[in-house]
Amino acid sequence: MANLDPVLMEILVCPISHAPLKVVGDTLVSTDAEQRYRYRIEDGIPVMLVEEAEELSVDDWQTAMNADGPVTGS
């Protein structure tokens, strides 16, 4: 799991839906069930570019939401 700065975790949201993000492995996953985007983390830095976001299937998003990991803004 990526180790992100707690201050950064307080302010990060999905740039598309503005929903909180959940750390899942080395990615951040939007908690918005309508827009299920995932953003990679490279060398401890979240890549929050809309054009590089990956949209997850409903099943993959649900699996991510059930995984252990902190949620931004909490």
HTML snippet that shows the backbone in 3Dmol.js (N, CA, C, O; Angstrom):
<script src="https://3Dmol.org/build/3Dmol-min.js"></script>
<div id="view" style="width:600px;height:400px;position:relative"></div>
<script>
const pdb = `
ATOM      1  N   MET A   1       0.842  -1.178   0.000  1.00  0.00           N
ATOM      2  CA  MET A   1       0.000   0.000   0.000  1.00  0.00           C
ATOM      3  C   MET A   1       0.882   1.235   0.000  1.00  0.00           C
ATOM      4  O   MET A   1       1.898   1.286   0.693  1.00  0.00           O
ATOM      5  N   ALA A   2       0.490   2.222  -0.777  1.00  0.00           N
ATOM      6  CA  ALA A   2       1.239   3.474  -0.859  1.00  0.00           C
ATOM      7  C   ALA A   2       1.150   4.207   0.474  1.00  0.00           C
ATOM      8  O   ALA A   2       0.121   4.177   1.149  1.00  0.00           O
ATOM      9  N   ASN A   3       2.242   4.862   0.838  1.00  0.00           N
ATOM     10  CA  ASN A   3       2.292   5.627   2.075  1.00  0.00           C
ATOM     11  C   ASN A   3       2.281   7.107   1.713  1.00  0.00           C
ATOM     12  O   ASN A   3       3.316   7.672   1.360  1.00  0.00           O
ATOM     13  N   LEU A   4       1.102   7.737   1.803  1.00  0.00           N
ATOM     14  CA  LEU A   4       0.953   9.131   1.421  1.00  0.00           C
ATOM     15  C   LEU A   4       0.943  10.030   2.651  1.00  0.00           C
ATOM     16  O   LEU A   4       0.509   9.620   3.728  1.00  0.00           O
ATOM     17  N   ASP A   5       1.417  11.241   2.483  1.00  0.00           N
ATOM     18  CA  ASP A   5       1.439  12.239   3.545  1.00  0.00           C
ATOM     19  C   ASP A   5       0.016  12.468   4.064  1.00  0.00           C
ATOM     20  O   ASP A   5      -0.896  12.687   3.268  1.00  0.00           O
ATOM     21  N   PRO A   6      -0.188  12.421   5.385  1.00  0.00           N
ATOM     22  CA  PRO A   6      -1.530  12.619   5.950  1.00  0.00           C
ATOM     23  C   PRO A   6      -2.145  13.972   5.579  1.00  0.00           C
ATOM     24  O   PRO A   6      -3.360  14.063   5.400  1.00  0.00           O
ATOM     25  N   VAL A   7      -1.336  15.011   5.463  1.00  0.00           N
ATOM     26  CA  VAL A   7      -1.865  16.324   5.072  1.00  0.00           C
ATOM     27  C   VAL A   7      -2.405  16.255   3.642  1.00  0.00           C
ATOM     28  O   VAL A   7      -3.464  16.807   3.346  1.00  0.00           O
ATOM     29  N   LEU A   8      -1.678  15.580   2.769  1.00  0.00           N
ATOM     30  CA  LEU A   8      -2.128  15.397   1.396  1.00  0.00           C
ATOM     31  C   LEU A   8      -3.426  14.597   1.363  1.00  0.00           C
ATOM     32  O   LEU A   8      -4.333  14.913   0.592  1.00  0.00           O
ATOM     33  N   MET A   9      -3.514  13.577   2.185  1.00  0.00           N
ATOM     34  CA  MET A   9      -4.714  12.740   2.238  1.00  0.00           C
ATOM     35  C   MET A   9      -5.949  13.544   2.634  1.00  0.00           C
ATOM     36  O   MET A   9      -7.060  13.220   2.215  1.00  0.00           O
ATOM     37  N   GLU A  10      -5.764  14.582   3.434  1.00  0.00           N
ATOM     38  CA  GLU A  10      -6.893  15.406   3.868  1.00  0.00           C
ATOM     39  C   GLU A  10      -7.490  16.236   2.740  1.00  0.00           C
ATOM     40  O   GLU A  10      -8.672  16.575   2.781  1.00  0.00           O
ATOM     41  N   ILE A  11      -6.676  16.570   1.723  1.00  0.00           N
ATOM     42  CA  ILE A  11      -7.164  17.475   0.681  1.00  0.00           C
ATOM     43  C   ILE A  11      -7.447  16.802  -0.657  1.00  0.00           C
ATOM     44  O   ILE A  11      -8.118  17.388  -1.508  1.00  0.00           O
ATOM     45  N   LEU A  12      -6.950  15.587  -0.859  1.00  0.00           N
ATOM     46  CA  LEU A  12      -7.148  14.918  -2.145  1.00  0.00           C
ATOM     47  C   LEU A  12      -8.594  14.490  -2.350  1.00  0.00           C
ATOM     48  O   LEU A  12      -9.220  13.929  -1.450  1.00  0.00           O
ATOM     49  N   VAL A  13      -9.113  14.758  -3.528  1.00  0.00           N
ATOM     50  CA  VAL A  13     -10.424  14.264  -3.964  1.00  0.00           C
ATOM     51  C   VAL A  13     -10.298  13.894  -5.436  1.00  0.00           C
ATOM     52  O   VAL A  13      -9.340  14.284  -6.103  1.00  0.00           O
ATOM     53  N   CYS A  14     -11.255  13.151  -5.929  1.00  0.00           N
ATOM     54  CA  CYS A  14     -11.286  12.796  -7.339  1.00  0.00           C
ATOM     55  C   CYS A  14     -11.469  14.078  -8.158  1.00  0.00           C
ATOM     56  O   CYS A  14     -12.412  14.830  -7.911  1.00  0.00           O
ATOM     57  N   PRO A  15     -10.592  14.340  -9.122  1.00  0.00           N
ATOM     58  CA  PRO A  15     -10.727  15.556  -9.918  1.00  0.00           C
ATOM     59  C   PRO A  15     -11.940  15.543 -10.851  1.00  0.00           C
ATOM     60  O   PRO A  15     -12.308  16.583 -11.399  1.00  0.00           O
ATOM     61  N   ILE A  16     -12.551  14.400 -11.033  1.00  0.00           N
ATOM     62  CA  ILE A  16     -13.718  14.296 -11.906  1.00  0.00           C
ATOM     63  C   ILE A  16     -15.014  14.454 -11.103  1.00  0.00           C
ATOM     64  O   ILE A  16     -15.863  15.275 -11.450  1.00  0.00           O
ATOM     65  N   SER A  17     -15.165  13.670 -10.032  1.00  0.00           N
ATOM     66  CA  SER A  17     -16.414  13.679  -9.263  1.00  0.00           C
ATOM     67  C   SER A  17     -16.319  14.481  -7.964  1.00  0.00           C
ATOM     68  O   SER A  17     -17.341  14.801  -7.357  1.00  0.00           O
ATOM     69  N   HIS A  18     -15.118  14.800  -7.544  1.00  0.00           N
ATOM     70  CA  HIS A  18     -14.855  15.500  -6.280  1.00  0.00           C
ATOM     71  C   HIS A  18     -15.181  14.639  -5.062  1.00  0.00           C
ATOM     72  O   HIS A  18     -15.328  15.156  -3.955  1.00  0.00           O
ATOM     73  N   ALA A  19     -15.292  13.341  -5.267  1.00  0.00           N
ATOM     74  CA  ALA A  19     -15.553  12.400  -4.174  1.00  0.00           C
ATOM     75  C   ALA A  19     -14.242  12.084  -3.454  1.00  0.00           C
ATOM     76  O   ALA A  19     -13.166  12.215  -4.038  1.00  0.00           O
ATOM     77  N   PRO A  20     -14.326  11.667  -2.185  1.00  0.00           N
ATOM     78  CA  PRO A  20     -13.124  11.200  -1.496  1.00  0.00           C
ATOM     79  C   PRO A  20     -12.501  10.032  -2.256  1.00  0.00           C
ATOM     80  O   PRO A  20     -13.164   9.365  -3.051  1.00  0.00           O
ATOM     81  N   LEU A  21     -11.223   9.800  -1.997  1.00  0.00           N
ATOM     82  CA  LEU A  21     -10.485   8.719  -2.634  1.00  0.00           C
ATOM     83  C   LEU A  21     -10.076   7.690  -1.590  1.00  0.00           C
ATOM     84  O   LEU A  21      -9.858   8.028  -0.426  1.00  0.00           O
ATOM     85  N   LYS A  22      -9.974   6.449  -2.005  1.00  0.00           N
ATOM     86  CA  LYS A  22      -9.543   5.375  -1.116  1.00  0.00           C
ATOM     87  C   LYS A  22      -8.213   4.827  -1.625  1.00  0.00           C
ATOM     88  O   LYS A  22      -8.052   4.575  -2.819  1.00  0.00           O
ATOM     89  N   VAL A  23      -7.267   4.645  -0.713  1.00  0.00           N
ATOM     90  CA  VAL A  23      -5.988   4.046  -1.074  1.00  0.00           C
ATOM     91  C   VAL A  23      -6.185   2.540  -1.201  1.00  0.00           C
ATOM     92  O   VAL A  23      -6.602   1.873  -0.254  1.00  0.00           O
ATOM     93  N   VAL A  24      -5.878   2.016  -2.383  1.00  0.00           N
ATOM     94  CA  VAL A  24      -5.982   0.578  -2.644  1.00  0.00           C
ATOM     95  C   VAL A  24      -4.680   0.168  -3.318  1.00  0.00           C
ATOM     96  O   VAL A  24      -4.476   0.423  -4.505  1.00  0.00           O
ATOM     97  N   GLY A  25      -3.801  -0.470  -2.548  1.00  0.00           N
ATOM     98  CA  GLY A  25      -2.488  -0.828  -3.075  1.00  0.00           C
ATOM     99  C   GLY A  25      -1.708   0.416  -3.433  1.00  0.00           C
ATOM    100  O   GLY A  25      -1.525   1.298  -2.594  1.00  0.00           O
ATOM    101  N   ASP A  26      -1.247   0.497  -4.669  1.00  0.00           N
ATOM    102  CA  ASP A  26      -0.512   1.661  -5.146  1.00  0.00           C
ATOM    103  C   ASP A  26      -1.379   2.535  -6.033  1.00  0.00           C
ATOM    104  O   ASP A  26      -0.904   3.111  -7.012  1.00  0.00           O
ATOM    105  N   THR A  27      -2.664   2.632  -5.679  1.00  0.00           N
ATOM    106  CA  THR A  27      -3.598   3.466  -6.442  1.00  0.00           C
ATOM    107  C   THR A  27      -4.521   4.203  -5.483  1.00  0.00           C
ATOM    108  O   THR A  27      -4.614   3.878  -4.299  1.00  0.00           O
ATOM    109  N   LEU A  28      -5.198   5.204  -6.030  1.00  0.00           N
ATOM    110  CA  LEU A  28      -6.294   5.890  -5.344  1.00  0.00           C
ATOM    111  C   LEU A  28      -7.546   5.626  -6.159  1.00  0.00           C
ATOM    112  O   LEU A  28      -7.542   5.787  -7.379  1.00  0.00           O
ATOM    113  N   VAL A  29      -8.619   5.219  -5.489  1.00  0.00           N
ATOM    114  CA  VAL A  29      -9.871   4.884  -6.179  1.00  0.00           C
ATOM    115  C   VAL A  29     -10.961   5.822  -5.676  1.00  0.00           C
ATOM    116  O   VAL A  29     -11.137   5.993  -4.470  1.00  0.00           O
ATOM    117  N   SER A  30     -11.692   6.429  -6.611  1.00  0.00           N
ATOM    118  CA  SER A  30     -12.799   7.310  -6.256  1.00  0.00           C
ATOM    119  C   SER A  30     -13.874   6.499  -5.544  1.00  0.00           C
ATOM    120  O   SER A  30     -14.180   5.376  -5.945  1.00  0.00           O
ATOM    121  N   THR A  31     -14.446   7.070  -4.491  1.00  0.00           N
ATOM    122  CA  THR A  31     -15.517   6.398  -3.760  1.00  0.00           C
ATOM    123  C   THR A  31     -16.883   6.627  -4.403  1.00  0.00           C
ATOM    124  O   THR A  31     -17.894   6.146  -3.892  1.00  0.00           O
ATOM    125  N   ASP A  32     -16.922   7.356  -5.516  1.00  0.00           N
ATOM    126  CA  ASP A  32     -18.159   7.634  -6.240  1.00  0.00           C
ATOM    127  C   ASP A  32     -18.553   6.419  -7.082  1.00  0.00           C
ATOM    128  O   ASP A  32     -17.841   6.048  -8.016  1.00  0.00           O
ATOM    129  N   ALA A  33     -19.688   5.805  -6.747  1.00  0.00           N
ATOM    130  CA  ALA A  33     -20.132   4.594  -7.454  1.00  0.00           C
ATOM    131  C   ALA A  33     -20.550   4.875  -8.893  1.00  0.00           C
ATOM    132  O   ALA A  33     -20.545   3.962  -9.719  1.00  0.00           O
ATOM    133  N   GLU A  34     -20.905   6.103  -9.206  1.00  0.00           N
ATOM    134  CA  GLU A  34     -21.307   6.458 -10.566  1.00  0.00           C
ATOM    135  C   GLU A  34     -20.099   6.607 -11.487  1.00  0.00           C
ATOM    136  O   GLU A  34     -20.121   6.172 -12.638  1.00  0.00           O
ATOM    137  N   GLN A  35     -19.041   7.231 -10.957  1.00  0.00           N
ATOM    138  CA  GLN A  35     -17.823   7.458 -11.742  1.00  0.00           C
ATOM    139  C   GLN A  35     -16.683   6.764 -11.013  1.00  0.00           C
ATOM    140  O   GLN A  35     -16.077   7.336 -10.106  1.00  0.00           O
ATOM    141  N   ARG A  36     -16.403   5.569 -11.397  1.00  0.00           N
ATOM    142  CA  ARG A  36     -15.505   4.665 -10.688  1.00  0.00           C
ATOM    143  C   ARG A  36     -14.073   4.788 -11.233  1.00  0.00           C
ATOM    144  O   ARG A  36     -13.608   3.899 -11.948  1.00  0.00           O
ATOM    145  N   TYR A  37     -13.382   5.868 -10.904  1.00  0.00           N
ATOM    146  CA  TYR A  37     -12.051   6.101 -11.461  1.00  0.00           C
ATOM    147  C   TYR A  37     -10.947   5.689 -10.498  1.00  0.00           C
ATOM    148  O   TYR A  37     -11.085   5.763  -9.277  1.00  0.00           O
ATOM    149  N   ARG A  38      -9.846   5.249 -11.102  1.00  0.00           N
ATOM    150  CA  ARG A  38      -8.650   4.866 -10.348  1.00  0.00           C
ATOM    151  C   ARG A  38      -7.480   5.692 -10.877  1.00  0.00           C
ATOM    152  O   ARG A  38      -7.347   5.918 -12.080  1.00  0.00           O
ATOM    153  N   TYR A  39      -6.630   6.140  -9.938  1.00  0.00           N
ATOM    154  CA  TYR A  39      -5.438   6.941 -10.258  1.00  0.00           C
ATOM    155  C   TYR A  39      -4.217   6.240  -9.684  1.00  0.00           C
ATOM    156  O   TYR A  39      -4.236   5.791  -8.538  1.00  0.00           O
ATOM    157  N   ARG A  40      -3.175   6.147 -10.464  1.00  0.00           N
ATOM    158  CA  ARG A  40      -1.975   5.462  -9.990  1.00  0.00           C
ATOM    159  C   ARG A  40      -1.154   6.390  -9.098  1.00  0.00           C
ATOM    160  O   ARG A  40      -1.281   7.613  -9.156  1.00  0.00           O
ATOM    161  N   ILE A  41      -0.313   5.774  -8.276  1.00  0.00           N
ATOM    162  CA  ILE A  41       0.626   6.498  -7.427  1.00  0.00           C
ATOM    163  C   ILE A  41       2.016   6.071  -7.870  1.00  0.00           C
ATOM    164  O   ILE A  41       2.343   4.885  -7.832  1.00  0.00           O
ATOM    165  N   GLU A  42       2.840   7.029  -8.290  1.00  0.00           N
ATOM    166  CA  GLU A  42       4.207   6.739  -8.749  1.00  0.00           C
ATOM    167  C   GLU A  42       5.210   7.378  -7.802  1.00  0.00           C
ATOM    168  O   GLU A  42       5.198   8.593  -7.607  1.00  0.00           O
ATOM    169  N   ASP A  43       6.072   6.568  -7.218  1.00  0.00           N
ATOM    170  CA  ASP A  43       7.104   7.053  -6.303  1.00  0.00           C
ATOM    171  C   ASP A  43       6.516   7.926  -5.201  1.00  0.00           C
ATOM    172  O   ASP A  43       7.103   8.942  -4.827  1.00  0.00           O
ATOM    173  N   GLY A  44       5.353   7.527  -4.680  1.00  0.00           N
ATOM    174  CA  GLY A  44       4.714   8.251  -3.597  1.00  0.00           C
ATOM    175  C   GLY A  44       3.950   9.486  -4.016  1.00  0.00           C
ATOM    176  O   GLY A  44       3.482  10.240  -3.163  1.00  0.00           O
ATOM    177  N   ILE A  45       3.811   9.713  -5.323  1.00  0.00           N
ATOM    178  CA  ILE A  45       3.114  10.895  -5.828  1.00  0.00           C
ATOM    179  C   ILE A  45       1.883  10.457  -6.621  1.00  0.00           C
ATOM    180  O   ILE A  45       2.007   9.743  -7.616  1.00  0.00           O
ATOM    181  N   PRO A  46       0.689  10.885  -6.181  1.00  0.00           N
ATOM    182  CA  PRO A  46      -0.522  10.539  -6.931  1.00  0.00           C
ATOM    183  C   PRO A  46      -0.533  11.229  -8.294  1.00  0.00           C
ATOM    184  O   PRO A  46      -0.242  12.421  -8.396  1.00  0.00           O
ATOM    185  N   VAL A  47      -0.867  10.480  -9.327  1.00  0.00           N
ATOM    186  CA  VAL A  47      -1.001  11.031 -10.678  1.00  0.00           C
ATOM    187  C   VAL A  47      -2.490  11.300 -10.876  1.00  0.00           C
ATOM    188  O   VAL A  47      -3.254  10.400 -11.224  1.00  0.00           O
ATOM    189  N   MET A  48      -2.891  12.554 -10.649  1.00  0.00           N
ATOM    190  CA  MET A  48      -4.303  12.917 -10.631  1.00  0.00           C
ATOM    191  C   MET A  48      -4.756  13.567 -11.939  1.00  0.00           C
ATOM    192  O   MET A  48      -5.649  14.415 -11.937  1.00  0.00           O
ATOM    193  N   LEU A  49      -4.150  13.175 -13.041  1.00  0.00           N
ATOM    194  CA  LEU A  49      -4.517  13.710 -14.344  1.00  0.00           C
ATOM    195  C   LEU A  49      -5.757  12.990 -14.865  1.00  0.00           C
ATOM    196  O   LEU A  49      -5.790  11.761 -14.936  1.00  0.00           O
ATOM    197  N   VAL A  50      -6.771  13.766 -15.226  1.00  0.00           N
ATOM    198  CA  VAL A  50      -8.031  13.193 -15.702  1.00  0.00           C
ATOM    199  C   VAL A  50      -7.796  12.276 -16.894  1.00  0.00           C
ATOM    200  O   VAL A  50      -8.379  11.194 -16.975  1.00  0.00           O
ATOM    201  N   GLU A  51      -6.944  12.706 -17.815  1.00  0.00           N
ATOM    202  CA  GLU A  51      -6.717  11.902 -19.017  1.00  0.00           C
ATOM    203  C   GLU A  51      -5.974  10.597 -18.739  1.00  0.00           C
ATOM    204  O   GLU A  51      -5.910   9.732 -19.612  1.00  0.00           O
ATOM    205  N   GLU A  52      -5.417  10.442 -17.553  1.00  0.00           N
ATOM    206  CA  GLU A  52      -4.715   9.201 -17.211  1.00  0.00           C
ATOM    207  C   GLU A  52      -5.503   8.342 -16.222  1.00  0.00           C
ATOM    208  O   GLU A  52      -5.024   7.289 -15.801  1.00  0.00           O
ATOM    209  N   ALA A  53      -6.699   8.780 -15.850  1.00  0.00           N
ATOM    210  CA  ALA A  53      -7.540   8.002 -14.941  1.00  0.00           C
ATOM    211  C   ALA A  53      -8.028   6.743 -15.656  1.00  0.00           C
ATOM    212  O   ALA A  53      -8.205   6.730 -16.874  1.00  0.00           O
ATOM    213  N   GLU A  54      -8.237   5.710 -14.887  1.00  0.00           N
ATOM    214  CA  GLU A  54      -8.755   4.452 -15.432  1.00  0.00           C
ATOM    215  C   GLU A  54     -10.145   4.212 -14.842  1.00  0.00           C
ATOM    216  O   GLU A  54     -10.311   4.193 -13.622  1.00  0.00           O
ATOM    217  N   GLU A  55     -11.130   4.032 -15.700  1.00  0.00           N
ATOM    218  CA  GLU A  55     -12.475   3.745 -15.205  1.00  0.00           C
ATOM    219  C   GLU A  55     -12.593   2.257 -14.902  1.00  0.00           C
ATOM    220  O   GLU A  55     -12.273   1.412 -15.738  1.00  0.00           O
ATOM    221  N   LEU A  56     -13.054   1.952 -13.701  1.00  0.00           N
ATOM    222  CA  LEU A  56     -13.177   0.564 -13.263  1.00  0.00           C
ATOM    223  C   LEU A  56     -14.558   0.008 -13.583  1.00  0.00           C
ATOM    224  O   LEU A  56     -15.540   0.747 -13.655  1.00  0.00           O
ATOM    225  N   SER A  57     -14.616  -1.299 -13.771  1.00  0.00           N
ATOM    226  CA  SER A  57     -15.917  -1.963 -13.895  1.00  0.00           C
ATOM    227  C   SER A  57     -16.590  -1.918 -12.521  1.00  0.00           C
ATOM    228  O   SER A  57     -15.935  -1.662 -11.511  1.00  0.00           O
ATOM    229  N   VAL A  58     -17.877  -2.164 -12.494  1.00  0.00           N
ATOM    230  CA  VAL A  58     -18.609  -2.175 -11.230  1.00  0.00           C
ATOM    231  C   VAL A  58     -18.014  -3.208 -10.284  1.00  0.00           C
ATOM    232  O   VAL A  58     -17.839  -2.927  -9.098  1.00  0.00           O
ATOM    233  N   ASP A  59     -17.702  -4.393 -10.787  1.00  0.00           N
ATOM    234  CA  ASP A  59     -17.142  -5.452  -9.938  1.00  0.00           C
ATOM    235  C   ASP A  59     -15.776  -5.063  -9.384  1.00  0.00           C
ATOM    236  O   ASP A  59     -15.509  -5.259  -8.198  1.00  0.00           O
ATOM    237  N   ASP A  60     -14.904  -4.510 -10.241  1.00  0.00           N
ATOM    238  CA  ASP A  60     -13.572  -4.108  -9.774  1.00  0.00           C
ATOM    239  C   ASP A  60     -13.668  -2.965  -8.768  1.00  0.00           C
ATOM    240  O   ASP A  60     -12.910  -2.931  -7.798  1.00  0.00           O
ATOM    241  N   TRP A  61     -14.591  -2.030  -8.988  1.00  0.00           N
ATOM    242  CA  TRP A  61     -14.773  -0.922  -8.053  1.00  0.00           C
ATOM    243  C   TRP A  61     -15.261  -1.453  -6.707  1.00  0.00           C
ATOM    244  O   TRP A  61     -14.766  -1.033  -5.660  1.00  0.00           O
ATOM    245  N   GLN A  62     -16.225  -2.370  -6.727  1.00  0.00           N
ATOM    246  CA  GLN A  62     -16.751  -2.929  -5.479  1.00  0.00           C
ATOM    247  C   GLN A  62     -15.664  -3.658  -4.707  1.00  0.00           C
ATOM    248  O   GLN A  62     -15.587  -3.548  -3.483  1.00  0.00           O
ATOM    249  N   THR A  63     -14.822  -4.403  -5.417  1.00  0.00           N
ATOM    250  CA  THR A  63     -13.700  -5.084  -4.767  1.00  0.00           C
ATOM    251  C   THR A  63     -12.776  -4.069  -4.106  1.00  0.00           C
ATOM    252  O   THR A  63     -12.320  -4.282  -2.982  1.00  0.00           O
ATOM    253  N   ALA A  64     -12.497  -2.966  -4.800  1.00  0.00           N
ATOM    254  CA  ALA A  64     -11.633  -1.915  -4.253  1.00  0.00           C
ATOM    255  C   ALA A  64     -12.261  -1.291  -3.009  1.00  0.00           C
ATOM    256  O   ALA A  64     -11.559  -1.015  -2.037  1.00  0.00           O
ATOM    257  N   MET A  65     -13.565  -1.066  -3.029  1.00  0.00           N
ATOM    258  CA  MET A  65     -14.231  -0.454  -1.881  1.00  0.00           C
ATOM    259  C   MET A  65     -14.233  -1.380  -0.673  1.00  0.00           C
ATOM    260  O   MET A  65     -14.282  -0.915   0.466  1.00  0.00           O
ATOM    261  N   ASN A  66     -14.182  -2.694  -0.913  1.00  0.00           N
ATOM    262  CA  ASN A  66     -14.158  -3.662   0.184  1.00  0.00           C
ATOM    263  C   ASN A  66     -12.759  -3.920   0.717  1.00  0.00           C
ATOM    264  O   ASN A  66     -12.609  -4.563   1.755  1.00  0.00           O
ATOM    265  N   ALA A  67     -11.731  -3.432   0.028  1.00  0.00           N
ATOM    266  CA  ALA A  67     -10.346  -3.637   0.450  1.00  0.00           C
ATOM    267  C   ALA A  67     -10.020  -2.711   1.623  1.00  0.00           C
ATOM    268  O   ALA A  67     -10.630  -1.655   1.791  1.00  0.00           O
ATOM    269  N   ASP A  68      -9.055  -3.130   2.418  1.00  0.00           N
ATOM    270  CA  ASP A  68      -8.574  -2.279   3.504  1.00  0.00           C
ATOM    271  C   ASP A  68      -7.787  -1.123   2.918  1.00  0.00           C
ATOM    272  O   ASP A  68      -7.086  -1.281   1.919  1.00  0.00           O
ATOM    273  N   GLY A  69      -7.903   0.017   3.528  1.00  0.00           N
ATOM    274  CA  GLY A  69      -7.150   1.191   3.096  1.00  0.00           C
ATOM    275  C   GLY A  69      -7.828   2.452   3.558  1.00  0.00           C
ATOM    276  O   GLY A  69      -9.053   2.496   3.671  1.00  0.00           O
ATOM    277  N   PRO A  70      -7.043   3.491   3.829  1.00  0.00           N
ATOM    278  CA  PRO A  70      -7.613   4.749   4.292  1.00  0.00           C
ATOM    279  C   PRO A  70      -8.363   5.478   3.173  1.00  0.00           C
ATOM    280  O   PRO A  70      -8.108   5.272   1.987  1.00  0.00           O
ATOM    281  N   VAL A  71      -9.290   6.334   3.592  1.00  0.00           N
ATOM    282  CA  VAL A  71     -10.050   7.169   2.679  1.00  0.00           C
ATOM    283  C   VAL A  71      -9.611   8.610   2.897  1.00  0.00           C
ATOM    284  O   VAL A  71      -9.415   9.032   4.036  1.00  0.00           O
ATOM    285  N   THR A  72      -9.455   9.367   1.815  1.00  0.00           N
ATOM    286  CA  THR A  72      -9.039  10.759   1.934  1.00  0.00           C
ATOM    287  C   THR A  72     -10.135  11.557   2.634  1.00  0.00           C
ATOM    288  O   THR A  72     -11.320  11.233   2.551  1.00  0.00           O
ATOM    289  N   GLY A  73      -9.710  12.591   3.313  1.00  0.00           N
ATOM    290  CA  GLY A  73     -10.658  13.457   3.998  1.00  0.00           C
ATOM    291  C   GLY A  73     -11.240  12.870   5.259  1.00  0.00           C
ATOM    292  O   GLY A  73     -12.218  13.397   5.789  1.00  0.00           O
ATOM    293  N   SER A  74     -10.652  11.774   5.761  1.00  0.00           N
ATOM    294  CA  SER A  74     -11.194  11.176   6.990  1.00  0.00           C
ATOM    295  C   SER A  74     -10.173  11.161   8.095  1.00  0.00           C
ATOM    296  O   SER A  74     -10.462  10.693   9.197  1.00  0.00           O
TER     297      SER A  74
END
`;
const viewer = $3Dmol.createViewer("view");
viewer.addModel(pdb, "pdb");
viewer.setStyle({}, {cartoon: {color: "spectrum"}});
viewer.zoomTo();
viewer.render();
</script>
